[in-house]
Amino acid sequence: MAGEGRSMRSGGFPCRLAGCDRAFPVVDQTSMDSLRAASSQRTAHEIADHGYHHVRMEEERPYLPHQRIKIPKPELPR
């Protein structure tokens, strides 16, 4: 059953549709390929079983853990 969706919501990538309990585990927690595979399996399930195509919202910003937020410096009077 490795790599297939399981009936749970406690780990992995959960189906985004309310009422669906399927989740797709990341088999190797240290592998980006495993992470991508679980995400792809979820997407394939959502399309095949629900006809759902996820559309990223315009206001969603990508998660960039190492990006620093630059705070504007206040202008000092001269």
C-alpha positions, 0 to 999 in steps of 0.5 A: 500500500506504500504510495497509495492514499490511505483513509486518514487525515493525521499525516501526509497531504490530505485531500482538500475536499471537505468530507474526504478522509484520504491522505497521501503520506510522504514515504521518505521524510528526507526526500524532496522526490518523495514529497513531490510524489505524495503531492502529485498523488493527492492532485491525481486523486482530487482530479480523478475522484472529485473532478477538482483542480486546485487553483492557487489564490492570487494572494497566496504567497509561496513559502520561502523559509530563508527569505528575509523580510526587509523592514523599511527604514524610517526617513530621518529629518535632515 
